[in-house]
Structure formats: structure tokens, C-alpha cells
Amino acid sequence: MITELSTYRRFSKLNDSQPEPTRGGKQKLIIIPAILLIAIFALVYWLAGRGWESTDDAQVQGDIVPINARVSGYVSRILVEDNQTVSPGQMLVQLDQRDLLAKLESVKAVIALQAAQKNASSAQVSIVEKTSSAGEMQAASAVLAAEAAVAAARSQASGAESQADAAIANAEAALEAVASAKSDIDTAKAAVEAAQAAIKAAQADLSSAEAQAKKTAADTARIEALYREGATSKQQLDAMQAANSSAQAAVAAAKERVNSAKAALAQANARQKTAETMFKQAEAKASAAKAAEKQAQAGARTARKVLAQAEAGLRQAKAAHFGAQTAPQQIAASIAQDKAAAARYKQAIADTNNIKLQLSYTNITSPVEGVVGQKSVQPGQFVQPGQMLMAVVKIKDAWIVANFKETQVRNMHPGQKAIIEVDTYHGIKLKGKVDSIGAATGSKFSLLPAENATGNFVKVVQRIPVKIIITQKLPKGVILRPGMNVVAKVRTS
């Protein structure tokens, strides 16, 4: 037992004499496993990144459709706002159609006239052919009838012109009456304001006079009491009573002025109402006169058209009369006139179709579905054909253009899988595939391509654009807008 105790003590002293591990040794024990972990993570990252090519020189691209005017005109309505979503065929801008509508009406009248002339020419050819031998007398009668028709049309046109002139004069007189009535209203309003001011002044005078009369009456009563007590003289009492009478007279005069001012206000109000009634009547007469003027001018235009048709008929009748004398030549001339009339009729039809086409161009619509951007048109602005009014950006069919280094596209080809990370939507990865690879580097398409002709050359790694399309449905809330920065990764093996 004593021997075992001695052995234990010696062993304990031996253990106490051994040195403790230093602090540097503990740090080595920590650093070495950390280095091993970092190496393992680096190896895993390298193995995971093998076969992938990545670049952050990439952006979202999309079709930006310019919306241009096809005809000139003033902008009457703008039906969309900046950044508004539009659908195909939706109207964006409407141009003023009044000029084109007026031209269309004019061309329609020309069509009617040309159709009548065409029918007349066709009939004339038939008449000349049938009456080439013995139609001189009938042709002469036709000339006389046509001359009579021209005379009647001229008389009707002259009467219509006179009516139009009279209607214009009546309209001008009605407008002058409207202006005069408006001036009377202004004068009456000024009189009302003056009467109101006079009432205020008279009422102020009345208040002052009543206050003075009240004070004078109180003073008179006090003097009378003093006089009865023998404390004042008869002269002072008479003076105070006279002042009291004057104050009462001033109150009566002020009341009279107030009543007079109120009467003047009533008269001014009555004059204003009368002037307003006259103004409304003048406006109604002016509207009626304007309508009569338009109707008279329309009648004059119709009469002029009738006169033109009658004169055309007279020319045709004279030509027919001449043709009766020279039948063969006239037959040929009538046929030529018929062809010319038919050609003019076709030209009028073509002009009508052209104006209708231009009218359709005044309704500017969106050819695609997208979002409005770069709107540079304002209501009332005059636009020219080809002028850009706004742009429509197609959001749904966006794609990616990634500029990879030339050393990265060695094993790249269309169809390879791609992953897209959009800077705007951190943490979201989109699936895609390579659609095509650019035929040249981006620098070759620049406005001023680099030309190394001076002898000083610095080699720079070129970049080749690669088009990547999205193959998955976009997550909710994710919108790819052209110009967004993205990071593109392509699986090359």
C-alpha cells in the first residue's frame, strides 16, 4: 500500500513537470481545419462552375415600335398617357378630320357631276350615231333648249347669290346687335354697382345723422331742464332747440337720399334685366341669321353646280349640233369625249378612295400590344407625314443580349441552356436558351469602328453579342423591360 502511494506521487510529479501546450499551437489547430474547409468549398465551387460561361455585360432587349403620322394635320385628341398599356388596334392619336371631310364632300360632288357627264356622253354617242343623217334640226333645238336652261340656271344662281348676300348682311347686323346688347349689359351692371355704392354712402350718412340727432336731442333735454331750474339763459335754450331741429332735418334728408338711392338701384336692376333679355333675343336672332346664311350659301352653291351642269349640257348640245353637220368626225369626237368622261369618273372614284384612305390614317392606332413610351405629341400640334409621335414597347416578347468575351463563345451554340439573373429582381433566376450568336463583334457595328492603322496597337478582348430567349413563364410580378441589366450564364458543356 505504501509502495503504490509512492508510485502515484512520482507519476503525479512527472505529469506536473510536462509543459502545457502553447497559444500558438492552439491557433495552428484552428487554422489548418479552416484552410481545409476553404479548399473544399473552392473545389466544390470550381466543380459547380465548370461548363458555364457568365457575363454581367447583358441587357434586356425588346421591340420598340415607332408610331409615326402618315398624313399631315393638327392633333385633335390624344387617347393614351405615358406608360399606358395598349392592345393591337387601340386608337392612340386622332388628327383633325375636318379638312379631309370637306375634300371628301367636294369629291363626291365631282363624282356626281362626272357620272352625269359620263351618262350624257354615252347618250350623246348614241344620239350622234342615230341622228347623223337628219339630226341637224333636232340638234339646233337641243342647243336652244340648253341655252334656255343655262339662262334659267343663271337667273336662279343670281337670285341665290343675292339671297346669300342678304343673309350675310343680316347675320352681320345680328352680330352687331349682340355686341350692342352686350355693351348695354355692361353699362347696366356699372349702373347697378354705382347705385349700390350710393346706397352704402347714403346709409352711412343716415347713421351719422341719426347719431348726431340722438346726441342733440339729449343735449336739448338737458338744457331745457337747466332752464326750468334757472341755471341757463333763454338764448342758450333757443340755440340748442334750433340745433336739434337741424339734426332732425338732416336725418330726414339722409333718409330721403337712401330712398332715392334704392329707387335708382331698382331702376338699374330693371335696366340690367332688360339688357340681358335683349342680349338673349339678339343671340337667338344671330343664331337664326347664321343658320339662314349657311342655308343661303348652300343654295348658292347648289345653284352654281346646276349652272355648271347646264353650261356643260349647252356645250354638249352645241357639239351635237356641230356633229350633225360633220357626222363621221362628230361620232369619233363623241366616242373620245365618252372615254374622257369615263376616265374622269374613274379618276374621281380614285380620288374618293384616296381621301377615304387618308381619313383612315387620321385615326392612329397601335399595331402591337405593349406600353406607350417616349410620347412627344401634344393636342393642337401640327404633325407631318413620317413624324414620330410616340413609341410602343413590346414587353411580353423581350429577350436578352449578352456580350460575351470572344474567348467565352468557343463552345457556345444555339440551343444551349441559360440562366438569367435580373438586377431588378434579386434572387430570382430565369431559365432560357441561346437563340443565336452574333455574326460580328459589337465594335464592328459601332458608329466609329476602331481602325488600327497607326502602328500603335493595344490588343483588347472583343465581345460578341449572344441572343438569349426566355423559355419559362415569368413569375408573378416580374416584368422584363428593355434596358434592364442582367447577369447571363450559359451552359457550354
WOFENSUL-V159322 format. One record per residue. N is the residue number from 1. SS is DSSP state (helix for helix, strand for strand, loop for the rest). PHI is phi in degrees with one decimal (NA if undefined). OMEGA is omega in degrees with one decimal (* if undefined). Layout:
BEGIN
((N	SS	PHI	OMEGA) (N	SS	PHI	OMEGA))
END
This chain:
BEGIN
((1	loop	NA	178.2) (2	helix	-65.8	179.4) (3	helix	-64.6	179.3) (4	helix	-63.3	179.1) (5	helix	-66.1	178.9) (6	helix	-65.4	179.0) (7	helix	-61.0	-179.7) (8	helix	-62.6	-179.6) (9	helix	-66.0	179.9) (10	helix	-64.5	-179.4) (11	helix	-66.6	178.1) (12	helix	-66.5	178.1) (13	helix	-64.6	179.7) (14	helix	-63.2	178.9) (15	helix	-67.1	179.9) (16	helix	-68.0	-177.8) (17	helix	-80.6	179.9) (18	loop	-72.3	-179.1) (19	loop	-71.5	176.5) (20	loop	-77.4	178.6) (21	loop	-60.7	180.0) (22	loop	-74.9	179.4) (23	helix	-68.3	178.1) (24	helix	-63.2	178.6) (25	helix	-64.8	176.9) (26	helix	-62.1	179.5) (27	helix	-63.9	178.2) (28	helix	-63.7	179.9) (29	helix	-65.2	178.8) (30	helix	-85.3	-174.1) (31	helix	-67.6	-175.4) (32	helix	-61.1	177.3) (33	helix	-64.1	178.5) (34	helix	-63.0	178.7) (35	helix	-62.1	179.8) (36	helix	-63.6	178.6) (37	helix	-63.6	179.2) (38	helix	-61.8	179.7) (39	helix	-63.0	179.7) (40	helix	-65.7	178.6) (41	helix	-62.8	178.8) (42	helix	-62.2	179.3) (43	helix	-64.2	179.2) (44	helix	-63.3	179.4) (45	helix	-63.5	-179.7) (46	helix	-67.1	179.1) (47	helix	-65.5	179.6) (48	helix	-69.5	-178.1) (49	helix	-85.1	179.1) (50	loop	-64.9	179.1) (51	loop	84.2	178.0) (52	strand	-118.0	173.3) (53	strand	-116.1	-173.9) (54	strand	-130.5	174.4) (55	strand	-154.3	173.8) (56	strand	-103.1	174.1) (57	strand	-87.8	-175.3) (58	strand	-146.5	-178.6) (59	strand	-142.5	173.0) (60	strand	-76.9	177.3) (61	strand	-121.6	178.8) (62	loop	-162.0	178.4) (63	loop	-73.5	175.2) (64	strand	-113.8	-173.3) (65	strand	-91.3	177.0) (66	strand	-73.9	177.0) (67	strand	-104.7	-175.5) (68	strand	-112.6	174.4) (69	loop	-78.0	179.0) (70	loop	-103.9	175.1) (71	loop	-135.0	177.5) (72	loop	-86.0	178.8) (73	strand	160.8	178.7) (74	strand	-92.1	179.9) (75	strand	-75.8	179.2) (76	strand	-95.6	-179.5) (77	strand	-145.4	171.3) (78	strand	-117.7	-169.1) (79	loop	-100.3	-179.8) (80	loop	-134.1	177.0) (81	loop	-116.4	175.6) (82	loop	-59.1	175.8) (83	loop	64.6	176.8) (84	loop	-89.4	177.4) (85	strand	-78.5	-179.1) (86	strand	-126.5	179.7) (87	loop	-112.7	179.9) (88	loop	-60.0	-179.8) (89	loop	86.3	179.6) (90	loop	-70.9	-178.4) (91	strand	-72.5	-179.6) (92	strand	-104.8	-175.7) (93	strand	-137.7	174.9) (94	strand	-122.1	177.9) (95	strand	-92.5	179.5) (96	loop	-64.4	-175.4) (97	loop	-102.1	-170.5) (98	helix	-62.9	179.5) (99	helix	-62.6	-179.6) (100	helix	-67.3	177.6) (101	helix	-64.9	176.6) (102	helix	-63.9	177.1) (103	helix	-62.7	-179.9) (104	helix	-63.1	178.0) (105	helix	-62.6	178.8) (106	helix	-63.4	-179.4) (107	helix	-67.5	176.5) (108	helix	-61.6	176.6) (109	helix	-63.6	177.8) (110	helix	-63.8	178.5) (111	helix	-61.0	179.2) (112	helix	-61.0	179.4) (113	helix	-65.4	-179.5) (114	helix	-66.0	177.1) (115	helix	-63.8	177.9) (116	helix	-63.6	178.7) (117	helix	-65.1	178.5) (118	helix	-64.2	178.2) (119	helix	-63.7	178.6) (120	helix	-64.5	179.3) (121	helix	-65.2	178.5) (122	helix	-63.2	178.0) (123	helix	-65.0	-179.4) (124	helix	-65.2	177.9) (125	helix	-60.2	179.7) (126	helix	-64.1	-180.0) (127	helix	-63.8	-178.3) (128	helix	-63.0	-179.4) (129	helix	-66.1	-177.1) (130	helix	-79.5	-173.8) (131	loop	-112.7	-178.0) (132	loop	-67.6	-175.8) (133	loop	-92.1	-173.4) (134	loop	-133.2	-177.3) (135	loop	-109.3	-176.9) (136	helix	-65.3	-178.8) (137	helix	-66.8	178.3) (138	helix	-63.5	178.8) (139	helix	-65.0	178.2) (140	helix	-64.0	177.3) (141	helix	-62.9	178.3) (142	helix	-63.8	177.8) (143	helix	-64.0	179.6) (144	helix	-62.3	179.4) (145	helix	-63.9	179.0) (146	helix	-65.8	177.9) (147	helix	-63.7	177.3) (148	helix	-64.3	178.3) (149	helix	-64.2	178.2) (150	helix	-65.0	179.6) (151	helix	-62.3	179.2) (152	helix	-64.2	179.5) (153	helix	-65.3	178.4) (154	helix	-65.1	178.5) (155	helix	-63.1	179.2) (156	helix	-64.5	179.2) (157	helix	-65.7	178.9) (158	helix	-63.4	177.9) (159	helix	-62.7	179.3) (160	helix	-65.9	177.4) (161	helix	-63.3	178.9) (162	helix	-63.7	177.8) (163	helix	-61.9	178.9) (164	helix	-64.4	178.5) (165	helix	-62.3	179.4) (166	helix	-64.1	178.9) (167	helix	-65.0	177.6) (168	helix	-62.9	179.4) (169	helix	-63.0	178.5) (170	helix	-62.9	179.6) (171	helix	-64.3	178.7) (172	helix	-63.9	178.2) (173	helix	-63.8	178.7) (174	helix	-64.6	177.8) (175	helix	-64.8	176.4) (176	helix	-63.4	177.8) (177	helix	-64.4	176.9) (178	helix	-62.3	179.9) (179	helix	-63.6	179.0) (180	helix	-64.8	178.4) (181	helix	-63.7	177.4) (182	helix	-63.5	177.7) (183	helix	-64.1	178.1) (184	helix	-63.5	178.0) (185	helix	-62.7	179.5) (186	helix	-61.7	179.2) (187	helix	-63.6	-179.9) (188	helix	-64.9	177.8) (189	helix	-62.7	178.1) (190	helix	-63.7	178.6) (191	helix	-65.5	177.7) (192	helix	-62.6	179.6) (193	helix	-62.7	179.2) (194	helix	-65.7	179.6) (195	helix	-65.5	177.5) (196	helix	-62.5	177.6) (197	helix	-64.8	179.4) (198	helix	-65.7	178.0) (199	helix	-63.2	179.4) (200	helix	-60.3	-179.5) (201	helix	-65.5	-179.2) (202	helix	-66.1	178.0) (203	helix	-65.4	176.6) (204	helix	-64.2	177.7) (205	helix	-63.5	-179.4) (206	helix	-64.1	179.1) (207	helix	-61.4	179.8) (208	helix	-65.5	-178.7) (209	helix	-66.1	179.4) (210	helix	-64.5	178.3) (211	helix	-63.2	179.6) (212	helix	-66.8	180.0) (213	helix	-65.7	178.7) (214	helix	-62.0	179.8) (215	helix	-65.3	-178.6) (216	helix	-65.4	179.1) (217	helix	-63.6	178.8) (218	helix	-64.1	179.1) (219	helix	-64.8	-179.6) (220	helix	-64.4	178.8) (221	helix	-61.3	-179.9) (222	helix	-65.8	-179.7) (223	helix	-66.5	179.7) (224	helix	-62.3	178.8) (225	helix	-64.1	178.3) (226	helix	-65.4	-179.2) (227	helix	-66.1	179.6) (228	helix	-64.3	178.8) (229	loop	-85.2	-179.6) (230	loop	77.9	-177.4) (231	loop	-93.8	178.3) (232	loop	-145.5	-174.2) (233	loop	-92.5	176.8) (234	helix	-67.0	-179.6) (235	helix	-65.0	-179.7) (236	helix	-67.8	177.9) (237	helix	-64.4	179.3) (238	helix	-62.3	-179.2) (239	helix	-63.5	-178.4) (240	helix	-69.8	178.3) (241	helix	-64.9	177.1) (242	helix	-65.4	178.5) (243	helix	-64.3	178.8) (244	helix	-65.8	178.2) (245	helix	-62.7	179.1) (246	helix	-62.8	-179.9) (247	helix	-64.5	178.4) (248	helix	-64.8	177.6) (249	helix	-64.8	178.4) (250	helix	-64.0	177.1) (251	helix	-63.1	-179.7) (252	helix	-62.8	179.5) (253	helix	-65.1	179.3) (254	helix	-64.5	177.1) (255	helix	-62.6	178.7) (256	helix	-63.1	179.1) (257	helix	-66.7	177.5) (258	helix	-61.8	-179.7) (259	helix	-63.5	178.8) (260	helix	-63.2	179.8) (261	helix	-64.6	178.1) (262	helix	-65.2	177.6) (263	helix	-63.4	178.0) (264	helix	-63.6	178.2) (265	helix	-64.4	178.9) (266	helix	-61.7	178.0) (267	helix	-63.1	-179.7) (268	helix	-64.9	177.2) (269	helix	-62.7	178.9) (270	helix	-63.7	178.4) (271	helix	-62.8	179.4) (272	helix	-64.5	178.7) (273	helix	-61.9	178.1) (274	helix	-62.2	179.8) (275	helix	-63.8	178.9) (276	helix	-65.3	177.0) (277	helix	-62.9	178.1) (278	helix	-61.9	179.6) (279	helix	-64.7	178.6) (280	helix	-62.8	178.3) (281	helix	-62.9	179.4) (282	helix	-65.3	177.8) (283	helix	-63.3	178.6) (284	helix	-61.6	178.5) (285	helix	-63.9	179.4) (286	helix	-64.9	178.2) (287	helix	-62.6	179.1) (288	helix	-63.6	179.4) (289	helix	-65.1	178.8) (290	helix	-65.6	177.8) (291	helix	-63.4	178.0) (292	helix	-64.2	177.9) (293	helix	-62.3	179.1) (294	helix	-60.9	-179.8) (295	helix	-64.3	179.6) (296	helix	-65.7	178.0) (297	helix	-65.4	176.2) (298	helix	-62.3	176.7) (299	helix	-62.6	178.4) (300	helix	-65.4	178.1) (301	helix	-63.3	177.9) (302	helix	-62.4	179.2) (303	helix	-62.8	178.1) (304	helix	-65.0	177.4) (305	helix	-63.1	178.1) (306	helix	-61.7	178.1) (307	helix	-63.0	179.1) (308	helix	-62.3	178.0) (309	helix	-65.4	178.6) (310	helix	-64.5	177.7) (311	helix	-64.5	176.2) (312	helix	-63.3	176.6) (313	helix	-63.3	177.5) (314	helix	-64.3	178.3) (315	helix	-62.1	178.4) (316	helix	-65.0	179.1) (317	helix	-64.8	177.1) (318	helix	-64.1	177.8) (319	helix	-63.8	178.0) (320	helix	-64.8	178.0) (321	helix	-63.4	177.1) (322	helix	-65.9	179.7) (323	helix	-67.7	177.6) (324	helix	-64.4	178.3) (325	helix	-83.0	179.6) (326	loop	-123.4	-171.1) (327	helix	-57.9	-176.0) (328	helix	-60.9	179.8) (329	helix	-63.5	-177.8) (330	helix	-69.0	177.5) (331	helix	-62.0	178.9) (332	helix	-63.8	179.7) (333	helix	-65.7	179.1) (334	helix	-64.1	178.1) (335	helix	-64.3	178.5) (336	helix	-64.1	177.8) (337	helix	-63.7	178.2) (338	helix	-63.5	177.9) (339	helix	-65.2	178.8) (340	helix	-64.6	178.2) (341	helix	-64.1	177.7) (342	helix	-64.8	178.9) (343	helix	-65.7	178.0) (344	helix	-64.7	177.6) (345	helix	-64.0	177.9) (346	helix	-63.7	178.1) (347	helix	-63.9	177.8) (348	helix	-64.3	176.5) (349	helix	-62.6	179.1) (350	helix	-63.8	177.6) (351	helix	-62.5	178.5) (352	helix	-62.9	179.3) (353	helix	-63.2	179.2) (354	helix	-64.9	179.5) (355	helix	-67.0	176.7) (356	helix	-62.3	177.7) (357	helix	-64.5	177.8) (358	helix	-64.3	175.8) (359	helix	-62.3	177.8) (360	helix	-65.7	179.2) (361	helix	-71.3	179.0) (362	loop	-72.7	174.2) (363	strand	-96.3	-175.1) (364	strand	-87.6	-175.7) (365	strand	-116.1	178.9) (366	loop	-86.7	178.9) (367	loop	-78.9	-174.8) (368	loop	-137.1	172.1) (369	loop	-89.3	-178.9) (370	strand	179.9	-177.1) (371	strand	-122.6	-179.0) (372	strand	-72.5	176.6) (373	strand	-149.9	176.1) (374	loop	56.0	178.8) (375	loop	-74.5	-175.6) (376	loop	-126.2	-177.9) (377	loop	-115.6	-179.1) (378	loop	-129.0	176.8) (379	loop	-59.6	-179.1) (380	loop	86.1	-179.2) (381	loop	-75.0	176.3) (382	strand	-92.1	-176.8) (383	strand	-114.9	-179.7) (384	loop	-111.7	176.2) (385	loop	-59.3	-179.2) (386	loop	89.3	-179.5) (387	loop	-72.3	-179.7) (388	strand	-78.4	-179.1) (389	strand	-100.5	179.7) (390	strand	-168.7	176.3) (391	strand	-133.0	175.3) (392	strand	-116.9	-177.0) (393	strand	-96.0	176.5) (394	loop	-79.7	-177.0) (395	loop	-86.8	-170.9) (396	loop	-68.3	-173.6) (397	loop	-99.5	-179.5) (398	loop	-72.5	176.5) (399	strand	-137.0	-177.1) (400	strand	-116.2	170.0) (401	strand	-116.1	-179.2) (402	strand	-108.2	-179.2) (403	strand	-95.6	179.6) (404	strand	-86.5	173.3) (405	strand	-63.6	-177.9) (406	loop	-62.0	178.5) (407	loop	-79.9	-177.8) (408	loop	-95.9	-173.6) (409	loop	-97.8	-177.7) (410	loop	-57.4	-176.8) (411	loop	-105.1	-176.5) (412	loop	-96.4	178.5) (413	loop	-153.0	-179.8) (414	loop	-59.1	179.2) (415	loop	100.2	-179.1) (416	loop	-70.2	-179.3) (417	strand	-70.3	179.9) (418	strand	-141.9	175.3) (419	strand	-124.5	-176.6) (420	strand	-117.2	173.7) (421	strand	-117.7	-177.6) (422	strand	-90.0	-179.0) (423	loop	-58.9	-176.8) (424	loop	-67.0	-176.0) (425	loop	-112.7	-176.2) (426	loop	-65.1	176.7) (427	loop	92.1	-179.7) (428	loop	-99.9	178.7) (429	strand	-113.4	-178.5) (430	strand	-109.3	178.7) (431	strand	-87.4	178.6) (432	strand	-154.9	175.7) (433	strand	-149.8	179.7) (434	strand	-71.4	178.8) (435	strand	-92.5	179.9) (436	strand	-162.2	179.5) (437	strand	-118.7	-176.2) (438	strand	-57.1	-178.9) (439	strand	-78.7	-179.7) (440	strand	-150.9	177.7) (441	strand	-71.4	-178.1) (442	helix	-62.9	-177.7) (443	helix	-66.8	-179.1) (444	helix	-71.3	179.4) (445	helix	-99.5	179.8) (446	loop	-73.1	-177.7) (447	loop	-63.4	178.3) (448	loop	-124.8	-180.0) (449	loop	-65.2	-178.4) (450	loop	-68.4	176.7) (451	loop	-122.9	-178.3) (452	loop	-89.8	-177.6) (453	loop	-114.3	-176.3) (454	loop	-96.2	-177.8) (455	loop	98.4	176.7) (456	loop	-95.2	-174.1) (457	loop	-127.8	174.2) (458	loop	-120.9	-177.2) (459	loop	-72.7	179.7) (460	loop	-123.6	178.1) (461	loop	-66.0	-179.4) (462	loop	-86.8	179.6) (463	strand	-120.8	-177.9) (464	strand	-114.5	179.9) (465	strand	-71.5	178.5) (466	strand	-124.0	179.7) (467	strand	-89.6	-179.7) (468	strand	-122.7	178.1) (469	strand	-107.4	179.6) (470	strand	-82.8	-177.2) (471	loop	-103.7	-179.1) (472	loop	-115.6	173.8) (473	loop	-74.4	-176.9) (474	loop	-65.6	176.3) (475	loop	-61.1	179.8) (476	loop	-62.1	179.3) (477	loop	89.4	-179.3) (478	loop	-94.6	178.0) (479	loop	-127.4	178.1) (480	loop	-91.8	-179.7) (481	loop	-108.3	179.5) (482	loop	-53.6	-179.8) (483	loop	102.1	179.2) (484	loop	-65.8	175.8) (485	strand	-82.6	179.1) (486	strand	-138.2	170.9) (487	strand	-112.6	-176.1) (488	strand	-110.8	176.1) (489	strand	-126.2	-178.1) (490	strand	-121.3	177.2) (491	strand	-82.2	-175.5) (492	loop	-98.6	178.2) (493	loop	-152.7	*))
END
